[in-house]
Amino acid sequence: MKARLNELLRCPSCAATLDCHAFQTEADPLGAQAGAAYAEDVIEGLLDCSGCALVYPIIEGVPRVIRNAFDEYTEWFHHHKDKIGAIEGLESVAQQLGKVDSSRFDKRSNESFSLQWQNYQYGDKTWFKDDLALRKDEFLDAVKLEASELDGRMVLDAGCGNGRLTASVAKHGAEVVGMDLSRSVVRANQMRAEHAGDRAPFVHFVQGNVMEPPFAPETFDHIHTSGVLHHTPSTERAFDGFLKTGKPGGRVYVQLYRKREFWVGVPNRIIRFFTSRLPVKLLYSLCMLMAPVHRFLVLFVAKLRGEASPIQNTTRREQAVSLFDNYSPRYQYRYTPLEVQKMFEVRGLTGVRDVTFENEERHMVAFVGDK
Ligand SMILES: C[S@@+](CC[C@H](N)C(=O)[O-])C[C@H]1O[C@@H](n2cnc3c(N)ncnc32)[C@H](O)[C@@H]1O
């Protein structure tokens, strides 16, 4: 974690700034060329809220600014107990840690998406697309901005998943923060240099919840979230949390799942009722097992419709990850274009328009607007 990222972070509980106590750091010679705030990475450390009693760990170079950090990283806290106890004001570690509140945390989402991105292998396609080339270009087309409008701007990718898109956006000249509730941010952070090249110092990752993003309000010039808000307990509240992070006048991009035809939507909901309650490892094994059957059905339906299907050129693992993405998450709400348009308009966004790609119209609905 760079000092630059810490400038942007705020406590998700009380919105105060976070004091950083580094236990282990690493120099970043490339980042040093951009200034002191980029010259060093904190690999292990603690963020101590200046306003309330909460503390957040920095583990493997990624700040974990989620309320349930102690529940999720109990071992880490115990391992560093002496170092934490030596920090002035945090002597009473047990007392401090006891105050971490996990009540607003969706454990299933975290567990499910963490496993999903662990099973995904870098080099695989994401959603049957090659991220680094195709998705980088698609990004501009999706958010309806020129590369020049991203140059030197701050961009948030909320629910960044494997972070490949996040890192590639930095190549347009932006400084990007990828945030995700799951542990996907660890590998995303490790792959920064590979995906962003000499723009790597301008790519940051944080574990955070879009329902209460750990940033100061109006931090980002443009905000982007694709396939995320509908996976939270309330899409509307997640939208509000996400929107707070954008600056007035900035571009807002939201992609959500589309309401499907009755004959697809109803069976999907019935199957999901059971699968989203299965242990995640068991479900992933079932997805691996069923991937060829699913592929056969998808190709069969595509043939009846006279369409080509992107599943044609995918591996079994790519199909299993995609199946798991559908069948595992606890929440998966779906929307019509009119419903999404209303979400933008009631929040006072202007220039609202449907920007769904033609080849994704069956599954997705995407809108942009200006805050
Ligand atoms: C379908 S994936 C999309 C990933 C990425 N945006 C993409 O387009 O490739 C959904 C992502 O949303 C993340 N997510 C779910 N709930 C979240 C929350 N409350 N806050 C932040 N991220 C969340 C998941 O961990 C997962 O990585």
The ligand as a Gaussian input file, in Angstrom:
#p B3LYP/6-31G(d) Opt

LIG

0 1
 C      -19.254000     -10.775000     -11.161000
 S      -17.828000     -10.205000     -10.360000
 C      -17.372000      -8.814000     -11.409000
 C      -15.920000      -8.493000     -11.312000
 C      -15.425000      -7.339000     -12.206000
 N      -16.136000      -6.102000     -11.962000
 C      -15.498000      -7.721000     -13.654000
 O      -16.275000      -7.088000     -14.374000
 O      -14.762000      -8.607000     -14.055000
 C      -18.519000      -9.411000      -8.938000
 C      -17.457000      -8.882000      -7.951000
 O      -18.127000      -8.055000      -6.990000
 C      -17.509000      -8.246000      -5.744000
 N      -18.435000      -7.843000      -4.669000
 C      -19.586000      -8.462000      -4.276000
 N      -20.143000      -7.793000      -3.254000
 C      -19.340000      -6.700000      -3.019000
 C      -19.382000      -5.632000      -2.084000
 N      -20.361000      -5.518000      -1.182000
 N      -18.395000      -4.715000      -2.123000
 C      -17.379000      -4.799000      -3.024000
 N      -17.285000      -5.807000      -3.925000
 C      -18.244000      -6.743000      -3.925000
 C      -17.194000      -9.721000      -5.732000
 O      -16.231000     -10.052000      -4.761000
 C      -16.747000      -9.971000      -7.165000
 O      -15.364000      -9.875000      -7.330000

